[in-house]
Amino acid sequence: MAPEAPAPAAAERVVVDECRGVLFVYSDGAVERKAGPGFATPFVPTLVVVGGRDLLRDRAVDYAARLRAMGKPVEALEFEGQQHGFFTIDPWSTASGDLMRAVKRFVDTDGGLRLG
């Protein structure tokens, strides 16, 4: 019998902890401080895309909320029922088509801002 899969929150914690560990192997530990969204000046409009079944969903939603709270231009799109990378797994799906149209609109409008 196969082992039971970890609960989503536990699985997310494992994935994030492993990614964070890789960053520290290749850095002096300053990567996380320098990569914080509040350090970018000027901060360009950002599109955050996440699948509703993505293991990193909660972190992506929180990231968008923190950007918004800092007054940064951000748009967040959640695709219900979709997993991480859904648009590469099934590029011809309805959700993938919806995402491509959203990205085109975002790029065509400079993320809702008129730059330059």
PyMOL commands that set and color helices and strands:
alter all, ss='L'
color gray80, all
select helices_A, chain A and resi 8-25+31-34+37-39+57-69+86-89+94-108+110-112
alter helices_A, ss='H'
color red, helices_A
select strands_A, chain A and resi 46-51+74-79
alter strands_A, ss='S'
color yellow, strands_A
deselect
rebuild
show_as cartoon
